[in-house]
Amino acid sequence: MIWIEEVSSYEGKEVEIHGWLHNRRSSGKIHFLTIRDGTGIIQGVILRDNVSSDTFKLADRISQESSIIVRGKVREDKRAPGGYELEINGILLVHSAEPYPISKKSHGIDFLLSHRHLWLRSRRQYAILKVRGEVILAIHEFFDSRGFTRFDAPILTPSACEGTTTLFEVPYFDSKVYLSQSGQLYAEAGCMALGKVYTFGPTFRAEKSKTRRHLTEFWQIEPEVAYANLDDIMKLAEDFVTYIIQRVVERRKEELNILERDTKPLELIKTPFPRITYQQAIDLLNKQNETSKTQWGEDFGAPQEAYISQQFKLPVLIHRYPAECKAFYMKRDPEDSHLSLCVDMLAPEGYGEIIGGSQREDDLATLEQRLQEFNLPKEPHEWYLDLRRYGSVPHSGFGLGLERLLAWICKSHHIREMIPFPRTIDRSSP
């Protein structure tokens, strides 16, 4: 038995492939079976004169997505998917599938999401998940090559990180806890022990949003570095995104082709990225028309981010937002206390924010004051304040949303296709 991705090493040889029937068509004395096994797709050809009548008849009645084992000789054919074809001389039907609910006709998105467990088998979803897997591998290899330690943050937390209005509350014995919005606070503890760490795991936001950019459950990567300032972390973010994009373009050409993704914009991605201040971003927005005018102090929404990102061919870093619209843990700019030492990275082609980061407040008294200003309880944050009591240092980090990054790489209109089983405000199954 071999995997389809290995067929190029078996040209002219007899092989056995275990998989599923992806599609079938016939032309009199010949059947064409498209077979998938999760690593790729290959076209199998069955000539009536080369097999038994039982085998030829079986090939004519196998239903879509039936599991089969096929045997035959591999031959090169540049017209075939993957450049190789299989001359089938034997078929074993492992399981005959019932009529498959997803056909070639157009289906509504609600139907496809309700059948997500089957929709994953389609060529587009296959390609997206292969790209996702490559990105995840690149993430680990990037940080490992730079001496970072993987640091796993808890999913159940006693307090908010990003804001109390977007928490999922969970009963916890005789108390209550929350699903994590971010691993950042714990990563800060990790960097004080290990110097350079990154967390990678699911995070949850209870925003009642139905936009194409939002999931209630998504995966986030959050590096945290001791003795790093805002400029250090912006450089790290540039290097990180460039590494991932170059890796995907190099290794996932076939999948990007399946997605009909023009790779030229991705091939342009290299450091350094353009950097503008929040004030410069406001000026850029207000040069449009009256409807797009943005007041100083407002955070940017999806339309503003999309417009800004469309002005650049590379990801753009917007730094030093007004402190009033950012989180309690962000350090203020010593040159202007109205600003936070923070940054957002917007992906080009209108995809908007993929990274948010900052230099963290490292002074105990100031952080205690911030908790009061944001009306956050002190007791659940005592452990976090301890990091400022015992050997506090300047430190910085950022968070990258995996699915938003993938939406840009795959040029997908909606983020829900970027995760195997999306969770949104109106969907929690299958």
C-alpha positions in Angstrom: 0.0 0.0 0.0 1.2 3.5 -0.8 -0.2 7.0 -0.4 -1.2 9.0 -3.4 1.4 11.7 -2.6 4.1 9.1 -3.2 3.1 7.9 -6.7 5.8 9.8 -8.4 8.3 7.4 -6.9 6.4 4.4 -8.3 6.1 5.2 -12.0 5.8 1.9 -14.0 5.2 -0.2 -10.9 2.2 -2.0 -9.5 0.8 -0.4 -6.4 -2.2 -0.6 -4.0 -4.0 2.5 -2.9 -6.5 2.7 0.0 -9.0 5.5 -0.2 -12.4 6.8 -1.3 -14.2 7.3 -4.6 -14.2 11.1 -5.2 -15.9 11.0 -8.6 -16.7 8.6 -11.4 -17.5 8.9 -15.1 -17.7 6.3 -17.9 -17.3 6.2 -21.6 -18.4 2.9 -23.0 -15.4 0.6 -22.7 -13.6 2.7 -20.2 -14.3 3.9 -16.6 -12.5 6.9 -15.0 -12.4 6.8 -11.2 -11.1 9.7 -9.2 -9.7 8.4 -6.0 -8.6 10.4 -2.9 -6.8 9.2 0.2 -6.3 12.4 2.1 -2.8 13.1 0.7 -3.9 13.7 -2.8 -6.1 12.7 -5.7 -5.3 10.4 -8.6 -7.3 9.4 -11.6 -7.8 5.6 -12.1 -8.5 4.2 -15.5 -10.3 0.8 -16.0 -10.4 -0.7 -19.5 -13.0 -3.4 -20.1 -10.6 -5.6 -22.0 -8.0 -5.5 -19.1 -10.2 -6.6 -16.2 -12.8 -9.2 -15.4 -16.4 -8.5 -16.2 -17.2 -8.4 -12.5 -14.6 -5.8 -11.8 -15.7 -3.7 -14.7 -19.4 -3.8 -13.6 -18.4 -3.0 -10.0 -16.5 0.1 -11.2 -19.7 1.2 -12.9 -21.9 1.1 -9.8 -19.6 2.3 -6.9 -21.3 5.3 -5.2 -19.5 8.5 -4.4 -17.4 8.4 -1.2 -17.5 4.6 -1.0 -14.3 3.4 0.5 -12.2 1.2 -1.9 -8.9 -0.4 -2.3 -7.5 -0.3 -5.9 -4.5 -2.0 -7.5 -2.8 -1.1 -10.7 0.2 0.3 -12.5 1.3 4.0 -12.1 2.0 5.9 -15.3 2.9 9.5 -15.9 0.2 11.6 -17.6 0.6 15.4 -17.4 -3.1 15.9 -18.2 -4.1 14.0 -15.1 -4.5 15.5 -11.6 -1.1 15.4 -10.0 0.6 14.4 -13.3 0.1 10.6 -12.8 -2.6 8.1 -13.6 -3.3 4.6 -12.3 -4.1 1.7 -14.7 -6.5 -0.2 -12.4 -6.6 -4.0 -12.7 -8.4 -4.7 -9.4 -10.9 -3.1 -7.0 -12.0 -4.1 -3.5 -15.2 -2.4 -2.2 -14.6 -1.9 1.5 -17.9 0.0 2.1 -20.6 1.1 -0.2 -21.6 4.7 0.7 -25.2 5.8 0.9 -26.3 8.5 -1.6 -23.9 11.4 -0.8 -25.7 14.5 0.3 -23.2 17.0 -1.2 -23.4 16.9 -4.9 -22.0 19.1 -7.8 -25.0 21.3 -7.6 -24.9 24.5 -5.6 -25.6 24.3 -1.9 -26.4 27.0 0.5 -23.8 27.9 3.2 -26.1 26.7 6.0 -26.5 23.3 4.4 -22.7 23.0 3.9 -22.0 24.0 7.5 -24.6 21.5 8.8 -22.7 18.9 6.8 -19.3 20.2 7.7 -18.1 16.8 8.6 -18.6 15.8 5.0 -17.8 19.1 3.4 -14.2 18.8 4.6 -13.7 16.1 1.9 -14.1 18.6 -0.9 -11.1 19.8 -2.9 -11.3 23.4 -1.6 -11.6 22.4 2.0 -8.8 19.8 1.5 -6.5 22.6 0.2 -7.4 25.0 3.0 -6.7 22.4 5.7 -3.4 21.5 4.1 -2.3 25.1 4.1 -3.5 25.4 7.7 -1.3 22.4 8.6 1.7 24.0 6.9 1.2 27.3 8.7 1.0 25.6 12.1 4.2 23.7 11.3 5.9 26.9 10.2 4.8 28.6 13.5 6.5 26.0 15.7 9.6 25.9 13.5 10.0 29.7 13.5 9.9 30.0 17.2 11.9 26.9 17.9 14.7 28.2 15.6 14.8 31.5 17.6 15.1 29.8 21.0 11.5 30.2 22.2 9.8 27.7 24.5 6.3 26.5 23.8 4.3 27.5 26.9 0.7 26.2 27.3 -1.8 28.6 28.9 -4.9 27.4 30.7 -8.3 27.6 28.9 -10.2 28.1 32.1 -9.3 31.4 33.7 -10.5 33.4 36.8 -10.6 36.8 35.1 -10.9 38.8 31.9 -7.9 39.7 29.7 -9.4 41.7 26.9 -12.7 42.9 28.4 -15.5 41.6 30.6 -18.3 41.9 27.9 -16.8 39.2 25.7 -16.4 36.4 28.3 -18.0 32.9 28.2 -18.8 32.1 31.9 -18.5 28.5 32.9 -19.7 26.8 36.2 -16.7 25.5 38.1 -17.6 23.4 41.2 -18.8 26.0 43.7 -17.5 29.0 41.8 -17.3 30.3 38.2 -14.5 30.7 35.7 -14.3 31.9 32.1 -13.1 30.5 28.8 -9.8 32.1 27.9 -9.9 35.2 25.7 -6.1 35.1 25.4 -3.1 33.3 26.8 -1.2 36.6 27.1 -1.2 37.1 30.9 0.1 33.6 31.4 2.7 34.1 28.7 3.9 37.1 30.6 4.6 34.8 33.6 6.3 32.4 31.2 8.7 34.9 29.8 9.7 36.0 33.3 10.8 32.3 33.9 12.0 31.3 30.5 12.9 34.6 28.7 11.2 33.9 25.4 7.9 31.9 25.2 4.9 31.5 22.9 1.5 30.1 23.6 -0.7 28.4 20.9 -4.2 27.3 21.5 -7.9 27.9 21.3 -9.3 31.2 22.6 -12.9 32.3 23.0 -14.7 35.6 22.5 -18.4 36.1 23.3 -18.9 39.0 20.9 -22.3 39.0 19.4 -20.9 39.6 15.9 -21.9 38.0 12.6 -19.2 39.5 10.4 -17.1 37.4 8.1 -14.1 38.1 10.3 -15.4 36.7 13.6 -15.5 33.3 15.2 -16.4 32.6 18.8 -13.6 30.0 19.0 -10.4 30.5 17.2 -6.7 29.6 17.5 -4.2 32.2 18.6 -0.4 32.4 18.7 1.1 34.7 21.4 4.8 35.2 21.8 6.1 37.1 24.9 9.7 38.3 25.3 11.4 39.6 28.4 13.5 42.8 28.0 11.8 43.5 24.7 10.3 46.9 23.8 7.7 47.9 21.2 10.2 48.2 18.3 11.6 44.7 19.2 8.2 43.1 19.0 7.3 44.8 15.7 10.4 43.4 14.1 9.6 40.0 15.5 6.1 40.2 14.0 7.5 41.2 10.6 9.9 38.3 10.6 7.3 35.9 11.8 4.7 36.7 9.1 7.3 36.8 6.3 8.6 33.4 7.3 5.1 31.8 7.3 4.1 33.4 3.9 7.4 32.3 2.2 7.0 28.8 3.6 3.5 28.4 2.3 4.3 29.8 -1.1 7.2 27.4 -1.4 5.6 24.2 -0.1 1.9 24.5 -0.9 1.8 25.6 -4.5 -0.6 22.8 -5.5 -3.1 23.7 -2.8 -2.9 27.4 -3.6 -3.5 26.5 -7.2 -6.6 24.5 -6.2 -7.8 27.6 -4.3 -7.1 29.7 -7.5 -5.0 31.9 -5.3 -2.9 34.4 -7.2 0.4 34.0 -5.4 2.1 37.1 -6.8 1.0 39.3 -3.9 2.2 36.7 -1.5 5.6 36.4 -3.2 6.1 40.1 -2.6 6.0 39.7 1.2 9.4 40.5 2.7 10.7 42.8 5.5 10.6 45.6 6.3 6.9 46.4 6.4 5.6 49.9 6.2 4.9 51.5 9.6 2.5 54.4 10.3 1.3 56.0 13.5 -2.4 56.0 14.5 -2.5 59.7 13.6 -1.2 59.0 10.1 -3.8 56.3 9.7 -6.5 58.8 10.8 -5.2 61.3 8.2 -5.2 58.6 5.5 -8.8 57.7 6.3 -10.0 61.3 6.4 -8.6 62.0 2.9 -11.4 59.8 1.5 -14.9 61.1 1.7 -17.3 62.4 4.4 -18.7 59.0 5.3 -15.3 57.5 6.1 -14.2 60.3 8.5 -12.9 58.9 11.8 -12.5 60.8 15.0 -9.3 60.7 17.0 -9.7 58.3 19.9 -11.9 55.8 18.0 -10.6 52.3 17.3 -10.7 51.2 13.7 -13.5 48.9 12.5 -13.4 46.4 9.6 -14.2 49.0 6.9 -11.4 51.4 8.1 -8.9 48.5 8.4 -9.8 47.3 4.9 -9.3 50.7 3.3 -6.0 51.3 5.0 -4.6 47.8 4.1 -5.6 48.3 0.5 -3.2 51.3 0.3 -0.2 49.0 0.8 1.2 45.9 -1.0 2.8 44.7 2.2 1.3 44.3 5.7 1.2 47.6 7.4 2.0 48.2 11.1 -0.1 50.9 12.8 1.4 51.9 16.2 0.6 54.1 19.2 -3.1 54.1 19.4 -5.0 56.3 21.9 -4.8 54.6 25.3 -8.5 55.1 25.9 -9.4 52.5 23.2 -6.8 49.9 24.2 -6.4 47.3 27.0 -5.4 48.0 30.6 -2.0 46.1 30.4 -0.5 48.3 27.7 2.3 50.7 28.7 1.8 54.3 27.9 4.2 56.2 25.6 6.6 58.2 27.8 6.6 61.0 25.2 2.7 61.2 25.2 0.7 59.6 28.0 -2.4 59.7 25.8 -0.9 57.0 23.6 -0.2 53.3 24.2 2.9 51.6 23.1 0.9 49.2 21.0 0.7 48.0 17.4 -1.8 46.3 15.0 -0.6 44.6 11.8 -3.1 44.8 8.9 -2.8 42.3 6.1 -2.9 43.7 2.5 -5.6 43.1 -0.1 -8.2 44.5 2.3 -8.0 41.7 4.9 -7.4 44.0 7.9 -6.0 43.1 11.3 -4.1 39.9 11.8 -1.9 40.9 14.8 -2.3 43.0 17.9 0.5 43.6 20.3 2.1 46.0 22.8 4.8 46.7 25.3 3.3 45.7 28.6 3.1 47.9 31.7 5.9 46.8 34.0 5.3 49.2 36.9 3.3 47.8 39.8 1.7 51.1 41.0 0.7 52.1 37.5 -0.8 48.7 36.7 -2.8 48.8 39.9 -4.1 52.2 38.8 -5.0 50.8 35.4 -7.1 48.0 37.0 -9.1 50.7 38.8 -9.5 52.8 35.7 -10.8 49.8 33.8 -13.1 48.8 36.7 -11.4 45.4 36.9 -11.2 43.5 40.2 -7.8 43.4 41.9 -8.0 40.0 43.7 -8.2 37.8 40.6 -5.2 39.7 39.2 -3.0 39.4 42.3 -0.9 36.7 40.6 -0.4 39.0 37.6 0.6 41.9 39.8 3.2 39.6 41.4 5.1 39.6 38.2 5.6 43.4 38.9 6.5 42.8 42.5 9.3 40.2 42.0 11.8 41.2 39.3 9.7 43.2 36.9 11.3 44.0 33.6 10.2 45.7 30.3 8.5 43.0 28.2 6.4 42.9 25.0 4.4 40.5 22.9 1.6 40.1 20.4 -1.2 37.8 19.4 -1.8 36.5 15.9 -5.2 35.0 14.9 -4.5 31.9 12.9 -7.8 31.9 11.0 -7.5 35.6 10.0 -4.0 34.9 8.7 -5.3 31.9 6.7 -8.2 33.9 5.2 -5.6 36.3 3.7 -3.2 33.5 2.5 -6.1 31.6 0.9 -7.9 34.8 -0.2 -11.1 33.5 1.4 -14.1 35.9 1.8 -15.1 34.3 5.1 -13.1 33.1 8.1 -15.4 30.2 8.8 -13.8 28.0 6.2 -10.4 28.4 7.8 -11.1 26.1 10.8 -12.3 22.5 10.6 -15.5 23.1 12.7 -16.3 26.8 13.0 -18.1 28.1 16.0 -20.1 31.3 15.5 -22.8 33.2 17.3 -25.5 31.0 15.6 -23.6 27.8 15.2 -22.2 25.3 17.7 -22.6 22.0 15.7 -21.6 19.6 14.3 
